[in-house]
Amino acid sequence: MAEEDVASLGRTSDWSGVRVVVAGFGVSGFAAADNLLFLGADVTALDEASSEEKAEKAQLLETLGATVRLEPGATAVLPDDVDLVVTSPGWTPRAPLLVQAAERGVPVWGEVELAWRLRDPEHPAPWLAVTGTNGKTTTVQMLESILRAAGLRAVAVGNVGLPIVEAVMDPEPYDVLAVELSSFQLHWTHSMSAESAVVLNLAEDHLDWYVDEPGGPTGMEQYAADKARVYDRVQRACVYNLADPATEAMVREADVVEGARAVGFTLGTPSSGDVGLVDDLLVDRAFIDDRATSAAELCTLADLASPAPHFVANALAAAALARAHGVSQQAVRDGLRDFRPDGHRIAHVAESGGVVWVDDSKATNPHAAQSSLSAFDPVVWVAGGLAKGARFDDLVLAARDRLRGVVLLGRDRQVIADALSRHAPDVPVIDVGADETGDPMERVVDAAAGLARSGDTVLLAPGCASMDMFRSYGARGDAFAAAVHAHIDRTDQT
């Protein structure tokens, strides 16, 4: 099949005889393979690993006519006579299968690109897209809550859980989709035209996925370029963070649909055309007629689940996207008032002896940890894990004056220790190690309790991924909470 013919494929195309390789058989890979089979494509799904769940799904697809290979080496060689590769988002361009596709001129789409092309032309639900280094899931879930408060059939999709392909292929069309997009997903996206989009922030992350190219862009430059793709072909509003010049630069350079507006969000008083804070009010000066001289109240800080600065910023971004879609002030207020964040996001664990214990295990990079630390003072900071190539100097410089002490664990804890030594040498640091004997979180909590004083917050905001010691950031947060409660119980008994 000619490349130009592949480029024209969509929901109403004849997919019979189109030979598609689906690379990766996770949640998005299965959704892609399943729906491509439904459309009539010849599907081969490949993955290096199997599990009981994957094996059951493979059996189902094989019954429907797919070829599925789940074994080591399954993705080493791209099959002959392939018209299209649909890749899972975690796959880098350096993966052998994708390198072979590029060498042979075989188009590579991500699940997002596939989903955009499979929208129902008679009911093409607009996309409100959210990306950024941190806060994506919280923002897109806030946005979903606001849209539903407006009476719209809406759902959060993408990196947040439900595959976008499943949403666009739903027999009952959605009114609008709140779409969370990672840089990995955006890398493989070529034609998406979101109604409105936001880049919440930009900081170092995933520098193990993005590597410096000799004589070419750095890994960080590639990461930023992929984030910026969310603004390409935006139809109504490019929402950006006034506190993050990189996001504003992305908007200035974006190739948007004529008439699309730039809308900033800020934790300060907004200028005309932006959204922001006036005292304890979240206000809109972007989507009202008299924005030059007045502002529309959206909600109060008391309506939000947390007054933490990064949480408020996420709420402003979600509100801006919803207002760009035409949602009322009341729906914004009601949706934000009803919203409660998922676990392990600045979650209150316990309070004892005047010390508050907070679980923000979802803070898996330095930027997220810095945002979390900015909400507390004084704080005993619990940090460490897999740093993924990130540095911590800027974080320590920003947070050092509020640190009572630091407890470190995990494989890359020395990276944080070195930054503390350079920039906050007077802050007490306890290293509990990374060995697997005993309960590491019990050691962490005991150490943190020894540093904390009445009025302090002990904050688990690791700034690192969890997989060196825990199954997931959720498991890490659960272990922290269990250790905190166990420590309090022991203390109460003495």
C-alpha positions in Angstrom: 0.0 0.0 0.0 1.4 3.4 -1.0 2.4 5.8 1.8 0.1 8.4 0.5 -2.8 5.9 0.7 -2.0 5.2 4.4 -1.9 8.9 5.1 -5.5 9.2 4.0 -6.9 6.4 6.2 -9.7 7.3 8.6 -12.9 6.2 10.3 -14.8 5.7 7.0 -11.9 4.3 5.0 -11.7 0.7 3.7 -9.2 -0.9 6.0 -9.5 -4.4 4.4 -6.1 -5.6 3.4 -4.2 -2.9 5.3 -1.4 -4.7 7.1 -0.8 -3.1 10.5 1.8 -4.0 13.1 0.8 -3.0 16.7 4.0 -2.6 18.7 3.3 -3.2 22.4 0.4 -5.0 23.9 -0.5 -2.9 26.9 -3.7 -1.1 27.5 -3.4 1.2 24.5 -1.9 -1.5 22.3 -4.8 -3.8 22.9 -7.3 -1.1 22.2 -5.6 -0.2 19.0 -5.4 -3.8 17.8 -9.0 -4.5 18.8 -10.5 -1.6 17.0 -8.3 -2.0 13.9 -9.6 -5.6 13.6 -13.1 -4.2 13.9 -12.4 -1.9 11.0 -11.1 -4.8 8.9 -7.4 -4.4 9.0 -4.9 -7.3 9.0 -3.4 -7.0 12.5 -0.2 -8.3 14.0 0.4 -7.4 17.6 3.9 -7.8 19.1 5.3 -7.5 22.6 8.4 -8.7 24.4 6.5 -9.8 27.5 3.4 -11.8 28.4 1.2 -12.1 31.4 -2.0 -13.9 32.2 -4.0 -10.8 31.3 -2.1 -10.3 28.0 -2.5 -14.0 27.1 -6.2 -13.8 27.6 -6.5 -10.7 25.4 -4.2 -12.3 22.8 -6.5 -15.4 22.7 -9.5 -13.1 22.1 -7.8 -11.2 19.3 -6.5 -14.4 17.7 -10.1 -15.7 17.6 -11.0 -12.6 15.7 -8.2 -13.1 13.2 -5.2 -11.3 14.6 -1.7 -12.6 14.8 -0.3 -12.0 18.3 3.3 -12.8 19.5 4.1 -12.2 23.2 7.6 -13.5 23.8 11.2 -12.3 24.1 12.5 -11.3 20.7 9.0 -10.8 19.2 9.7 -7.2 18.4 13.3 -7.6 17.1 12.3 -7.8 13.4 9.6 -5.9 11.6 7.6 -8.3 9.5 7.6 -8.1 5.7 4.8 -6.3 3.8 3.8 -3.9 6.5 1.7 -0.8 5.6 1.6 0.8 9.0 3.1 0.5 12.5 1.0 1.7 15.5 3.3 2.0 18.5 2.7 2.2 22.2 3.8 5.5 23.7 6.7 4.1 25.8 8.6 3.0 22.7 11.5 5.3 21.7 12.5 6.0 18.1 15.6 3.9 18.9 13.6 0.7 19.3 14.8 -1.8 16.6 11.3 -2.3 15.2 10.7 1.4 14.8 14.2 2.0 13.3 13.4 -0.7 10.7 10.1 1.0 10.0 11.9 4.3 9.4 14.5 2.7 7.2 11.8 1.1 5.0 9.6 4.2 4.9 6.7 2.6 6.8 4.6 5.2 8.6 4.6 5.1 12.4 1.5 6.3 14.3 0.9 6.4 18.0 -2.4 5.5 19.6 -3.3 9.2 19.7 -2.7 9.7 16.0 -4.8 6.6 15.3 -7.6 7.9 17.6 -7.6 11.3 15.9 -8.1 9.7 12.5 -10.8 7.3 13.8 -13.1 10.1 15.0 -16.7 9.8 13.7 -17.0 12.6 11.0 -20.7 13.0 11.9 -20.0 13.4 15.6 -16.3 14.5 16.0 -16.1 15.3 19.7 -13.7 18.2 20.2 -10.5 17.5 22.2 -9.3 19.7 25.1 -5.6 18.6 25.4 -3.5 18.8 28.5 0.3 18.2 28.7 3.2 19.4 30.8 5.9 17.8 33.0 3.6 17.8 36.1 0.0 18.1 37.0 -1.5 16.5 33.8 -3.7 13.9 35.5 -5.0 16.3 38.1 -5.8 18.9 35.5 -7.5 16.6 33.1 -9.6 15.1 35.9 -10.6 18.6 37.1 -11.5 19.4 33.5 -13.7 16.3 33.2 -15.4 17.3 36.5 -16.1 20.8 35.1 -17.4 19.5 31.8 -19.8 17.0 33.5 -21.0 19.8 35.8 -22.0 21.6 32.6 -24.2 18.7 31.6 -21.9 17.5 28.9 -21.1 13.8 28.1 -17.4 14.0 28.7 -14.6 11.7 29.8 -10.9 12.0 30.7 -8.8 9.9 28.3 -5.3 9.2 27.1 -2.4 9.0 29.5 -4.9 9.1 32.4 -6.3 5.6 31.8 -9.1 5.1 29.2 -7.5 4.7 25.7 -8.5 7.5 23.4 -9.3 4.9 20.7 -12.0 3.4 22.9 -13.5 6.8 23.5 -13.7 7.8 19.9 -15.1 4.4 18.8 -17.8 4.4 21.5 -21.2 3.9 19.8 -22.6 6.7 21.9 -20.7 9.8 20.9 -19.1 12.0 23.6 -19.7 15.8 23.5 -16.1 16.6 24.3 -13.0 14.7 25.5 -10.5 15.8 28.1 -7.3 14.4 26.7 -4.1 13.9 28.8 -1.0 13.6 26.6 2.5 12.6 27.5 5.5 13.7 25.5 5.8 10.1 24.4 2.3 10.2 22.9 2.8 13.6 21.3 6.1 12.4 19.7 4.1 10.0 17.4 1.2 12.4 16.7 1.1 14.2 13.4 -2.3 15.5 12.5 -4.2 16.2 15.8 -6.0 19.5 15.9 -7.2 20.1 19.5 -10.0 22.6 20.1 -7.8 24.1 22.9 -4.6 22.9 24.6 -2.4 23.7 27.5 1.2 23.0 28.4 1.2 23.3 32.2 4.9 23.6 32.8 8.2 22.4 31.5 11.1 20.9 33.5 13.6 18.1 33.2 12.1 14.7 33.0 12.4 11.5 31.0 16.0 12.2 30.0 16.5 8.5 29.9 14.0 8.4 26.9 15.3 11.6 25.2 19.1 11.4 24.6 21.4 14.1 23.3 22.0 13.8 19.5 25.7 14.4 18.5 25.6 17.7 16.6 21.9 17.9 17.0 19.3 18.8 19.7 19.8 17.9 23.3 17.5 15.5 25.0 15.8 18.3 26.8 15.3 20.2 23.6 13.7 17.1 22.0 11.5 16.7 25.1 10.3 20.3 24.9 9.7 20.1 21.1 7.4 17.1 21.7 5.5 18.9 24.4 5.0 21.9 22.1 3.4 19.7 19.4 0.1 19.9 21.5 -0.3 23.5 20.3 0.0 22.6 16.6 -3.3 23.3 14.7 -5.1 24.4 17.9 -8.5 25.9 16.9 -9.6 28.1 19.9 -7.1 28.7 22.7 -3.5 28.0 23.5 -3.4 28.1 27.3 0.0 28.6 28.8 1.7 29.2 32.2 2.7 32.9 32.7 5.2 31.7 35.3 7.0 29.4 32.8 8.4 31.4 29.9 9.1 28.1 28.0 5.4 27.5 27.6 4.8 31.0 26.3 7.6 30.5 23.7 5.8 27.4 22.6 2.6 29.3 22.0 4.4 32.0 20.0 6.0 29.5 17.7 2.9 27.3 17.3 1.2 26.9 13.9 -2.4 27.3 14.9 -5.7 27.7 13.2 -6.4 31.4 12.3 -8.3 33.0 15.2 -6.9 30.9 18.0 -6.0 32.9 21.0 -3.2 32.8 23.6 -4.5 32.7 27.2 -2.2 32.8 30.2 -2.9 31.5 33.7 -1.2 33.0 36.7 -1.2 32.8 40.5 -1.1 36.6 40.5 -3.6 39.2 39.3 -4.4 38.4 35.7 -4.1 40.9 32.9 -6.8 41.3 30.2 -6.9 38.0 28.2 -5.7 35.8 31.1 -7.1 33.9 34.1 -5.7 34.2 37.6 -6.2 35.1 41.3 -7.6 38.2 42.9 -7.3 37.8 46.7 -8.9 34.4 47.3 -10.9 34.3 44.0 -10.1 32.4 40.8 -11.2 34.8 38.1 -11.5 35.0 34.3 -10.4 38.0 32.2 -10.1 36.0 29.0 -13.6 34.7 28.1 -15.9 37.6 29.0 -17.0 40.5 26.8 -15.7 43.3 29.1 -12.3 41.7 29.9 -10.5 45.0 29.5 -12.0 46.5 32.6 -13.6 43.6 34.6 -13.2 40.0 35.7 -15.7 37.1 36.2 -15.5 35.1 39.4 -15.0 31.4 38.8 -14.7 30.0 42.4 -12.9 30.7 45.6 -9.8 29.0 47.0 -12.1 27.4 49.7 -13.9 25.6 46.9 -10.7 23.7 46.0 -9.6 20.5 47.6 -6.2 22.0 48.3 -4.8 25.6 48.4 -1.3 24.3 47.4 0.0 26.6 44.6 0.5 23.9 42.0 -3.1 22.6 42.7 -4.5 26.1 42.2 -2.5 26.5 39.0 -3.9 23.2 37.7 -7.5 24.5 38.5 -6.9 27.7 36.6 -5.6 25.8 33.6 -8.6 23.4 33.6 -11.0 26.4 34.0 -9.4 28.1 31.0 -9.8 25.1 28.8 -13.4 24.7 29.9 -14.2 28.4 29.4 -12.7 28.2 25.9 -15.2 25.5 25.2 -18.1 27.7 26.4 -18.7 26.3 29.8 -20.4 28.6 32.3 -18.8 30.2 35.4 -21.2 28.1 37.6 -20.1 24.8 36.0 -16.5 25.7 36.6 -17.2 26.4 40.3 -19.4 23.3 40.7 -16.9 21.0 38.9 -13.9 22.3 40.9 -15.9 22.1 44.1 -16.8 18.5 43.5 -13.3 17.4 42.4 -11.1 15.4 44.7 -7.6 14.3 43.6 -6.5 10.7 43.3 -4.4 9.2 46.1 -0.8 10.0 46.6 -1.2 13.6 45.5 -0.5 15.9 48.5 -2.7 13.5 50.5 -3.1 14.1 54.2 -2.0 10.9 56.0 -2.1 11.8 59.7 -1.4 14.4 62.3 0.2 13.6 65.7 2.1 15.6 68.2 1.7 18.7 66.1 3.4 17.1 63.1 1.4 16.7 59.8 2.3 13.8 57.5 1.7 14.2 53.8 2.0 11.7 50.9 2.8 13.2 47.5 4.4 10.0 46.2 3.2 11.1 42.7 5.9 13.8 42.7 8.3 11.6 40.6 10.6 14.3 39.3 12.3 17.4 40.8 9.8 19.9 39.4 6.9 18.1 40.9 8.7 17.8 44.3 9.6 21.5 44.2 5.9 22.4 43.6 4.9 20.3 46.5 7.6 21.6 48.8 6.4 25.2 48.1 3.2 24.5 49.9 4.7 23.7 53.3 7.0 25.4 55.7 8.9 24.2 57.7 9.1 20.7 56.2 11.0 17.5 56.7 11.4 16.3 53.1 11.5 12.5 52.3 13.1 12.0 48.9 14.9 9.6 46.6 14.4 6.7 44.2 15.2 6.6 40.4 16.3 10.0 39.3 16.0 9.3 35.5 19.0 11.6 34.8 17.4 14.6 36.6 19.3 17.1 38.7 18.2 18.6 42.0 20.3 21.8 42.3 17.4 24.2 41.4 15.0 22.4 43.7 17.4 22.6 46.7 18.1 26.3 46.0 14.4 27.1 45.9 13.4 25.0 49.0 16.4 25.1 51.3 15.1 27.9 53.6 12.0 25.9 54.4 13.8 22.5 55.1 13.9 21.3 58.7 15.7 18.2 57.5 15.8 15.6 54.7 15.5 11.8 54.8 16.9 10.0 51.7 16.3 6.6 50.3 16.5 4.8 47.0 19.1 4.0 44.4 19.9 7.6 43.3 19.7 9.3 46.7 23.3 10.4 46.4 22.3 12.8 43.5 20.1 14.6 46.0 22.6 14.4 48.8 25.2 16.0 46.6 22.9 18.9 45.7 22.1 19.4 49.4 25.8 19.4 50.2 26.4 22.1 47.6 23.5 24.4 48.3 22.1 23.6 51.8 25.0 22.2 53.8 23.5 23.2 57.2 20.3 21.1 56.6 20.4 17.8 58.5 20.3 14.8 56.1 19.6 11.2 57.1 20.4 8.5 54.6 18.4 5.3 55.3 19.8 3.5 52.2 18.3 1.3 49.6 18.8 -2.2 50.9 15.9 -4.6 50.8 16.2 -5.9 54.4 13.5 -4.8 56.8 10.9 -2.2 56.1 12.6 0.8 54.4 9.6 3.1 55.1 9.7 2.2 58.8 13.3 3.5 58.8 12.2 6.6 56.8 9.4 7.5 59.2 11.4 6.9 62.3 14.2 9.2 60.9 11.7 11.8 59.9 9.9 11.8 63.2 13.3 12.4 64.9 13.8 15.5 62.8 10.3 17.0 62.9 9.1 19.4 65.5 5.6 20.5 66.4 4.2 22.7 63.5 6.3 20.9 60.9 5.1 18.8 57.9 6.8 15.6 56.9 6.4 15.4 53.2 7.0 12.4 51.0 7.7 14.1 47.7 10.5 11.9 46.3 11.4 13.7 43.1 12.2 10.3 41.7 10.5 7.3 40.2 9.7 4.4 42.5 10.6 1.2 40.7 14.0 0.7 42.4 12.3 -0.3 45.6 8.5 -0.3 45.0 6.0 -1.6 42.4 4.7 1.8 41.7 4.4 5.3 43.2 1.1 4.2 44.7 2.8 1.3 46.5 5.4 3.7 47.7 2.8 6.0 49.1 0.9 3.2 50.7 4.0 2.0 52.4 4.7 5.5 53.7 1.1 5.8 55.1 1.3 2.4 56.7 4.6 3.2 58.3 3.3 6.5 59.6 0.2 5.0 61.2 2.4 2.2 62.7 4.8 4.8 64.2 1.9 6.8 65.7 0.4 3.7 67.2 3.8 2.8 68.8 4.2 6.3 70.1 0.7 6.4 71.6 1.4 3.2 73.4 4.6 4.5 75.1 
